[in-house]
Amino acid sequence: MSKKPLIRLAILPDLEHCVAIDAPNFNIFDREKRRKHFLEMIPKNAMLVLEQQHRIVAFGTFEPDWFGCTFLKLVVTDTSVRRQGLASLIIQHIENHHCPSGKFFSSTEDDNDPSKQMHLKQGFKESGWLDNLPQPHREIFYFKQVTFQSPH
C-alpha cells in the first residue's frame, strides 16, 4: 500500500529534480528560462513539489498576488506518473492553502486540448482570452471561485 503523496513548498535543493522532470518538454534554451522561473518562485514560497515515495514526481508554480488574486502558472508531472491525478492534487492544494482571495485564475494556449480539459475538469470556467502574445496561439484564461482554508 503506497503512502499518500506529500505536497510541500519547494526549496533550493529541489531545483534540479524539477528541471529534470520539466526537461523533456523543452530545448536547452527554454530549460534555462524555466530554471530562472523556478529560482524566482522558490524564495517567494510560490512553488510546490509533490513527493511520492520520497521522490519528487510533480510540481507547480503560482503567482500569489496577481491583481490581488492567485494565478496558477504551471503544473508539471513526471511522464512516468501522468494520468494519476497528481496535477489535480497540486491544484487543489493551491486552491485550499494559497488562495486567500478565493479567486483562482489560470491560462493555457488555445491549442493545448489536454490542459483545457484539465481546467474544465477542475471546475474552472473560461474567463476570456488574449491575442497578440509572442506565441503562435491565443491564450485562454480560466477562473474558479474557491474556499480558502489556511496556509498549512
BELVEN-V199257 format. One record per helix or strand. SS is the DSSP state (H for helix, E for strand). FROM is the first residue (numbers start at 1). TO is the last residue. If there is no record, write none. Layout:
# BELVEN-V199257
SS_FROM_TO, SS_FROM_TO
This chain:
# BELVEN-V199257
E_6_9, H_12_23, H_28_43, E_47_52, E_55_66, E_69_77, H_79_81, H_86_97, E_103_109, H_113_121, E_125_130, E_139_145
